[in-house]
Amino acid sequence: MKQYLLSDIFLLFAFFILTAGCTEPPVKEPTVEVTDIALSDVSLQTMTVNTTVNIYNPNPVGATLNKVAFDVYYLDDTSHYLGTGNKPVSP
């Protein structure tokens, strides 16, 4: 009887130890907001688009943004594809 009691206590203790770190809240989606867009250096072949992007991460774990990939469209009644690119983010 004492042997069963000790093994049951050990199993219960092991269960609590193994599940103690599994109570983290679920990971939430970060929110991204474009706050400012300005054109500069526009020519027939190229243009420079300066954009300010605010990112809010509600999670306790951070992330590092190394590169931004983008598509550029011109919108009137329909959308017109202008180009794509990616840019490394400066610290």
N, CA, C and O atoms as a GROMACS GRO file, in nm:
protein
  364
    1MET      N    1   0.082  -0.119   0.000
    1MET     CA    2   0.000   0.000   0.000
    1MET      C    3   0.086   0.126   0.000
    1MET      O    4   0.060   0.221  -0.074
    2LYS      N    5   0.191   0.125   0.085
    2LYS     CA    6   0.279   0.240   0.094
    2LYS      C    7   0.354   0.261  -0.038
    2LYS      O    8   0.379   0.374  -0.078
    3GLN      N    9   0.388   0.151  -0.106
    3GLN     CA   10   0.458   0.159  -0.234
    3GLN      C   11   0.370   0.230  -0.339
    3GLN      O   12   0.420   0.314  -0.414
    4TYR      N   13   0.240   0.197  -0.344
    4TYR     CA   14   0.148   0.261  -0.438
    4TYR      C   15   0.130   0.408  -0.407
    4TYR      O   16   0.121   0.490  -0.499
    5LEU      N   17   0.124   0.443  -0.282
    5LEU     CA   18   0.107   0.582  -0.241
    5LEU      C   19   0.228   0.665  -0.283
    5LEU      O   20   0.212   0.777  -0.332
    6LEU      N   21   0.348   0.613  -0.263
    6LEU     CA   22   0.469   0.685  -0.302
    6LEU      C   23   0.477   0.701  -0.454
    6LEU      O   24   0.516   0.807  -0.503
    7SER      N   25   0.441   0.597  -0.528
    7SER     CA   26   0.447   0.609  -0.674
    7SER      C   27   0.341   0.706  -0.724
    7SER      O   28   0.366   0.781  -0.819
    8ASP      N   29   0.223   0.707  -0.664
    8ASP     CA   30   0.120   0.802  -0.703
    8ASP      C   31   0.163   0.946  -0.674
    8ASP      O   32   0.141   1.036  -0.756
    9ILE      N   33   0.223   0.969  -0.560
    9ILE     CA   34   0.272   1.103  -0.526
    9ILE      C   35   0.381   1.145  -0.622
    9ILE      O   36   0.385   1.260  -0.666
   10PHE      N   37   0.471   1.052  -0.655
   10PHE     CA   38   0.578   1.083  -0.750
   10PHE      C   39   0.521   1.117  -0.887
   10PHE      O   40   0.566   1.213  -0.949
   11LEU      N   41   0.423   1.042  -0.936
   11LEU     CA   42   0.362   1.070  -1.066
   11LEU      C   43   0.290   1.204  -1.066
   11LEU      O   44   0.297   1.279  -1.164
   12LEU      N   45   0.221   1.235  -0.958
   12LEU     CA   46   0.152   1.363  -0.949
   12LEU      C   47   0.251   1.479  -0.946
   12LEU      O   48   0.230   1.581  -1.012
   13PHE      N   49   0.359   1.464  -0.872
   13PHE     CA   50   0.463   1.566  -0.866
   13PHE      C   51   0.528   1.583  -1.004
   13PHE      O   52   0.550   1.696  -1.047
   14ALA      N   53   0.557   1.473  -1.073
   14ALA     CA   54   0.618   1.480  -1.206
   14ALA      C   55   0.524   1.549  -1.304
   14ALA      O   56   0.569   1.627  -1.388
   15PHE      N   57   0.394   1.522  -1.294
   15PHE     CA   58   0.297   1.586  -1.382
   15PHE      C   59   0.297   1.738  -1.361
   15PHE      O   60   0.296   1.813  -1.459
   16PHE      N   61   0.299   1.783  -1.236
   16PHE     CA   62   0.301   1.926  -1.209
   16PHE      C   63   0.430   1.991  -1.257
   16PHE      O   64   0.427   2.103  -1.308
   17ILE      N   65   0.543   1.925  -1.244
   17ILE     CA   66   0.670   1.979  -1.291
   17ILE      C   67   0.670   1.992  -1.443
   17ILE      O   68   0.714   2.093  -1.496
   18LEU      N   69   0.620   1.892  -1.513
   18LEU     CA   70   0.622   1.893  -1.659
   18LEU      C   71   0.524   1.994  -1.718
   18LEU      O   72   0.548   2.046  -1.827
   19THR      N   73   0.415   2.021  -1.651
   19THR     CA   74   0.316   2.115  -1.705
   19THR      C   75   0.328   2.255  -1.648
   19THR      O   76   0.248   2.342  -1.684
   20ALA      N   77   0.423   2.282  -1.562
   20ALA     CA   78   0.434   2.413  -1.498
   20ALA      C   79   0.465   2.524  -1.598
   20ALA      O   80   0.415   2.635  -1.583
   21GLY      N   81   0.547   2.496  -1.700
   21GLY     CA   82   0.583   2.599  -1.797
   21GLY      C   83   0.490   2.608  -1.915
   21GLY      O   84   0.516   2.685  -2.007
   22CYS      N   85   0.384   2.533  -1.918
   22CYS     CA   86   0.294   2.526  -2.034
   22CYS      C   87   0.173   2.617  -2.021
   22CYS      O   88   0.071   2.592  -2.086
   23THR      N   89   0.180   2.719  -1.939
   23THR     CA   90   0.065   2.804  -1.917
   23THR      C   91   0.083   2.943  -1.980
   23THR      O   92   0.018   3.038  -1.937
   24GLU      N   93   0.170   2.956  -2.081
   24GLU     CA   94   0.190   3.084  -2.147
   24GLU      C   95   0.065   3.121  -2.226
   24GLU      O   96  -0.003   3.033  -2.279
   25PRO      N   97   0.035   3.250  -2.235
   25PRO     CA   98  -0.080   3.292  -2.317
   25PRO      C   99  -0.050   3.266  -2.464
   25PRO      O  100   0.067   3.258  -2.502
   26PRO      N  101  -0.152   3.254  -2.547
   26PRO     CA  102  -0.128   3.229  -2.690
   26PRO      C  103  -0.060   3.350  -2.756
   26PRO      O  104  -0.078   3.463  -2.712
   27VAL      N  105   0.015   3.324  -2.860
   27VAL     CA  106   0.085   3.430  -2.933
   27VAL      C  107  -0.018   3.507  -3.015
   27VAL      O  108  -0.098   3.449  -3.087
   28LYS      N  109  -0.013   3.640  -3.003
   28LYS     CA  110  -0.106   3.727  -3.075
   28LYS      C  111  -0.037   3.786  -3.198
   28LYS      O  112   0.086   3.799  -3.202
   29GLU      N  113  -0.116   3.821  -3.298
   29GLU     CA  114  -0.064   3.882  -3.419
   29GLU      C  115  -0.017   4.025  -3.390
   29GLU      O  116  -0.090   4.101  -3.325
   30PRO      N  117   0.102   4.063  -3.436
   30PRO     CA  118   0.142   4.203  -3.426
   30PRO      C  119   0.056   4.289  -3.519
   30PRO      O  120   0.005   4.240  -3.619
   31THR      N  121   0.041   4.417  -3.486
   31THR     CA  122  -0.031   4.508  -3.573
   31THR      C  123   0.069   4.598  -3.644
   31THR      O  124   0.166   4.644  -3.585
   32VAL      N  125   0.044   4.621  -3.772
   32VAL     CA  126   0.133   4.702  -3.856
   32VAL      C  127   0.051   4.818  -3.911
   32VAL      O  128  -0.058   4.798  -3.964
   33GLU      N  129   0.105   4.939  -3.899
   33GLU     CA  130   0.036   5.058  -3.945
   33GLU      C  131   0.132   5.144  -4.027
   33GLU      O  132   0.240   5.179  -3.980
   34VAL      N  133   0.092   5.178  -4.149
   34VAL     CA  134   0.170   5.270  -4.233
   34VAL      C  135   0.120   5.410  -4.201
   34VAL      O  136   0.002   5.441  -4.222
   35THR      N  137   0.210   5.496  -4.151
   35THR     CA  138   0.167   5.628  -4.105
   35THR      C  139   0.205   5.741  -4.199
   35THR      O  140   0.144   5.848  -4.194
   36ASP      N  141   0.305   5.720  -4.285
   36ASP     CA  142   0.349   5.829  -4.371
   36ASP      C  143   0.409   5.771  -4.499
   36ASP      O  144   0.488   5.677  -4.494
   37ILE      N  145   0.371   5.828  -4.613
   37ILE     CA  146   0.428   5.789  -4.742
   37ILE      C  147   0.462   5.917  -4.816
   37ILE      O  148   0.379   6.008  -4.826
   38ALA      N  149   0.585   5.925  -4.869
   38ALA     CA  150   0.627   6.042  -4.945
   38ALA      C  151   0.714   5.996  -5.063
   38ALA      O  152   0.796   5.906  -5.049
   39LEU      N  153   0.694   6.059  -5.178
   39LEU     CA  154   0.775   6.030  -5.296
   39LEU      C  155   0.890   6.128  -5.305
   39LEU      O  156   0.875   6.246  -5.275
   40SER      N  157   1.004   6.076  -5.347
   40SER     CA  158   1.119   6.163  -5.374
   40SER      C  159   1.200   6.100  -5.486
   40SER      O  160   1.193   5.979  -5.506
   41ASP      N  161   1.275   6.178  -5.557
   41ASP     CA  162   1.360   6.132  -5.667
   41ASP      C  163   1.280   6.052  -5.770
   41ASP      O  164   1.313   5.937  -5.797
   42VAL      N  165   1.177   6.112  -5.826
   42VAL     CA  166   1.094   6.046  -5.927
   42VAL      C  167   1.151   6.076  -6.065
   42VAL      O  168   1.177   6.191  -6.099
   43SER      N  169   1.172   5.969  -6.144
   43SER     CA  170   1.216   5.982  -6.282
   43SER      C  171   1.136   5.884  -6.367
   43SER      O  172   1.047   5.817  -6.315
   44LEU      N  173   1.167   5.875  -6.495
   44LEU     CA  174   1.097   5.782  -6.583
   44LEU      C  175   1.128   5.636  -6.549
   44LEU      O  176   1.045   5.549  -6.573
   45GLN      N  177   1.244   5.608  -6.495
   45GLN     CA  178   1.286   5.471  -6.467
   45GLN      C  179   1.274   5.431  -6.320
   45GLN      O  180   1.248   5.314  -6.291
   46THR      N  181   1.292   5.524  -6.229
   46THR     CA  182   1.295   5.491  -6.086
   46THR      C  183   1.219   5.594  -6.005
   46THR      O  184   1.189   5.704  -6.052
   47MET      N  185   1.189   5.556  -5.883
   47MET     CA  186   1.134   5.649  -5.786
   47MET      C  187   1.172   5.600  -5.646
   47MET      O  188   1.191   5.480  -5.625
   48THR      N  189   1.182   5.691  -5.556
   48THR     CA  190   1.211   5.658  -5.417
   48THR      C  191   1.086   5.687  -5.334
   48THR      O  192   1.032   5.797  -5.339
   49VAL      N  193   1.041   5.586  -5.259
   49VAL     CA  194   0.924   5.601  -5.174
   49VAL      C  195   0.970   5.592  -5.029
   49VAL      O  196   1.021   5.488  -4.986
   50ASN      N  197   0.955   5.698  -4.954
   50ASN     CA  198   0.989   5.700  -4.812
   50ASN      C  199   0.862   5.670  -4.732
   50ASN      O  200   0.761   5.738  -4.746
   51THR      N  201   0.869   5.566  -4.650
   51THR     CA  202   0.752   5.519  -4.577
   51THR      C  203   0.786   5.501  -4.430
   51THR      O  204   0.893   5.451  -4.396
   52THR      N  205   0.694   5.541  -4.343
   52THR     CA  206   0.706   5.515  -4.200
   52THR      C  207   0.609   5.405  -4.162
   52THR      O  208   0.489   5.414  -4.188
   53VAL      N  209   0.661   5.300  -4.100
   53VAL     CA  210   0.580   5.186  -4.060
   53VAL      C  211   0.593   5.168  -3.909
   53VAL      O  212   0.704   5.155  -3.857
   54ASN      N  213   0.480   5.167  -3.839
   54ASN     CA  214   0.478   5.142  -3.694
   54ASN      C  215   0.430   4.999  -3.672
   54ASN      O  216   0.327   4.958  -3.724
   55ILE      N  217   0.508   4.925  -3.592
   55ILE     CA  218   0.474   4.786  -3.560
   55ILE      C  219   0.456   4.774  -3.410
   55ILE      O  220   0.544   4.812  -3.334
   56TYR      N  221   0.341   4.720  -3.368
   56TYR     CA  222   0.314   4.695  -3.226
   56TYR      C  223   0.309   4.545  -3.204
   56TYR      O  224   0.228   4.475  -3.266
   57ASN      N  225   0.395   4.495  -3.117
   57ASN     CA  226   0.401   4.353  -3.084
   57ASN      C  227   0.349   4.334  -2.942
   57ASN      O  228   0.418   4.372  -2.847
   58PRO      N  229   0.228   4.276  -2.924
   58PRO     CA  230   0.171   4.260  -2.790
   58PRO      C  231   0.226   4.137  -2.715
   58PRO      O  232   0.182   4.110  -2.604
   59ASN      N  233   0.319   4.065  -2.773
   59ASN     CA  234   0.371   3.942  -2.714
   59ASN      C  235   0.490   3.969  -2.623
   59ASN      O  236   0.560   4.068  -2.642
   60PRO      N  237   0.514   3.883  -2.524
   60PRO     CA  238   0.629   3.902  -2.436
   60PRO      C  239   0.761   3.867  -2.504
   60PRO      O  240   0.868   3.897  -2.450
   61VAL      N  241   0.756   3.804  -2.622
   61VAL     CA  242   0.876   3.765  -2.696
   61VAL      C  243   0.895   3.864  -2.809
   61VAL      O  244   0.801   3.891  -2.884
   62GLY      N  245   1.015   3.917  -2.823
   62GLY     CA  246   1.043   4.014  -2.927
   62GLY      C  247   1.089   3.949  -3.055
   62GLY      O  248   1.109   3.828  -3.061
   63ALA      N  249   1.106   4.029  -3.157
   63ALA     CA  250   1.155   3.983  -3.287
   63ALA      C  251   1.239   4.094  -3.348
   63ALA      O  252   1.223   4.212  -3.314
   64THR      N  253   1.329   4.056  -3.438
   64THR     CA  254   1.412   4.152  -3.509
   64THR      C  255   1.370   4.155  -3.655
   64THR      O  256   1.360   4.051  -3.719
   65LEU      N  257   1.347   4.274  -3.707
   65LEU     CA  258   1.310   4.292  -3.847
   65LEU      C  259   1.438   4.318  -3.925
   65LEU      O  260   1.503   4.421  -3.906
   66ASN      N  261   1.475   4.224  -4.013
   66ASN     CA  262   1.599   4.236  -4.091
   66ASN      C  263   1.576   4.288  -4.232
   66ASN      O  264   1.664   4.354  -4.288
   67LYS      N  265   1.459   4.259  -4.289
   67LYS     CA  266   1.434   4.293  -4.429
   67LYS      C  267   1.285   4.317  -4.449
   67LYS      O  268   1.202   4.255  -4.383
   68VAL      N  269   1.252   4.407  -4.541
   68VAL     CA  270   1.113   4.435  -4.576
   68VAL      C  271   1.094   4.403  -4.724
   68VAL      O  272   1.168   4.453  -4.808
   69ALA      N  273   0.994   4.320  -4.755
   69ALA     CA  274   0.957   4.291  -4.893
   69ALA      C  275   0.829   4.367  -4.925
   69ALA      O  276   0.740   4.378  -4.841
   70PHE      N  277   0.819   4.420  -5.048
   70PHE     CA  278   0.704   4.504  -5.080
   70PHE      C  279   0.666   4.493  -5.227
   70PHE      O  280   0.749   4.458  -5.312
   71ASP      N  281   0.539   4.523  -5.256
   71ASP     CA  282   0.486   4.539  -5.390
   71ASP      C  283   0.428   4.680  -5.398
   71ASP      O  284   0.370   4.728  -5.300
   72VAL      N  285   0.443   4.746  -5.512
   72VAL     CA  286   0.395   4.883  -5.529
   72VAL      C  287   0.289   4.882  -5.638
   72VAL      O  288   0.311   4.830  -5.748
   73TYR      N  289   0.173   4.942  -5.608
   73TYR     CA  290   0.062   4.953  -5.702
   73TYR      C  291   0.019   5.098  -5.712
   73TYR      O  292   0.031   5.175  -5.617
   74TYR      N  293  -0.032   5.134  -5.828
   74TYR     CA  294  -0.097   5.262  -5.848
   74TYR      C  295  -0.248   5.235  -5.853
   74TYR      O  296  -0.292   5.149  -5.930
   75LEU      N  297  -0.324   5.306  -5.774
   75LEU     CA  298  -0.469   5.281  -5.766
   75LEU      C  299  -0.547   5.396  -5.827
   75LEU      O  300  -0.528   5.512  -5.789
   76ASP      N  301  -0.633   5.365  -5.921
   76ASP     CA  302  -0.739   5.456  -5.965
   76ASP      C  303  -0.867   5.371  -5.964
   76ASP      O  304  -0.902   5.320  -5.858
   77ASP      N  305  -0.937   5.355  -6.073
   77ASP     CA  306  -1.053   5.265  -6.073
   77ASP      C  307  -1.011   5.119  -6.056
   77ASP      O  308  -1.085   5.039  -6.001
   78THR      N  309  -0.892   5.086  -6.105
   78THR     CA  310  -0.834   4.952  -6.089
   78THR      C  311  -0.693   4.967  -6.035
   78THR      O  312  -0.640   5.078  -6.030
   79SER      N  313  -0.634   4.858  -5.993
   79SER     CA  314  -0.497   4.865  -5.943
   79SER      C  315  -0.399   4.832  -6.056
   79SER      O  316  -0.422   4.739  -6.134
   80HIS      N  317  -0.292   4.910  -6.064
   80HIS     CA  318  -0.188   4.893  -6.166
   80HIS      C  319  -0.057   4.859  -6.095
   80HIS      O  320  -0.008   4.936  -6.013
   81TYR      N  321  -0.002   4.745  -6.129
   81TYR     CA  322   0.122   4.698  -6.067
   81TYR      C  323   0.239   4.780  -6.119
   81TYR      O  324   0.258   4.794  -6.240
   82LEU      N  325   0.318   4.836  -6.027
   82LEU     CA  326   0.435   4.914  -6.065
   82LEU      C  327   0.566   4.840  -6.045
   82LEU      O  328   0.659   4.855  -6.124
   83GLY      N  329   0.576   4.759  -5.940
   83GLY     CA  330   0.701   4.687  -5.916
   83GLY      C  331   0.705   4.622  -5.780
   83GLY      O  332   0.612   4.633  -5.700
   84THR      N  333   0.815   4.552  -5.755
   84THR     CA  334   0.837   4.483  -5.629
   84THR      C  335   0.981   4.503  -5.585
   84THR      O  336   1.065   4.547  -5.664
   85GLY      N  337   1.008   4.472  -5.461
   85GLY     CA  338   1.146   4.484  -5.413
   85GLY      C  339   1.158   4.438  -5.269
   85GLY      O  340   1.059   4.402  -5.205
   86ASN      N  341   1.280   4.438  -5.221
   86ASN     CA  342   1.305   4.415  -5.079
   86ASN      C  343   1.422   4.500  -5.037
   86ASN      O  344   1.512   4.529  -5.116
   87LYS      N  345   1.420   4.539  -4.914
   87LYS     CA  346   1.518   4.633  -4.862
   87LYS      C  347   1.562   4.589  -4.724
   87LYS      O  348   1.477   4.561  -4.639
   88PRO      N  349   1.694   4.582  -4.700
   88PRO     CA  350   1.739   4.555  -4.562
   88PRO      C  351   1.705   4.674  -4.471
   88PRO      O  352   1.709   4.789  -4.514
   89VAL      N  353   1.672   4.645  -4.348
   89VAL     CA  354   1.635   4.747  -4.252
   89VAL      C  355   1.760   4.794  -4.179
   89VAL      O  356   1.837   4.713  -4.127
   90SER      N  357   1.780   4.925  -4.176
   90SER     CA  358   1.895   4.978  -4.102
   90SER      C  359   1.860   4.988  -3.954
   90SER      O  360   1.746   5.020  -3.919
   91PRO      N  361   1.957   4.961  -3.866
   91PRO     CA  362   1.927   4.964  -3.721
   91PRO      C  363   1.901   5.103  -3.668
   91PRO      O  364   1.875   5.120  -3.549
   0.00000   0.00000   0.00000
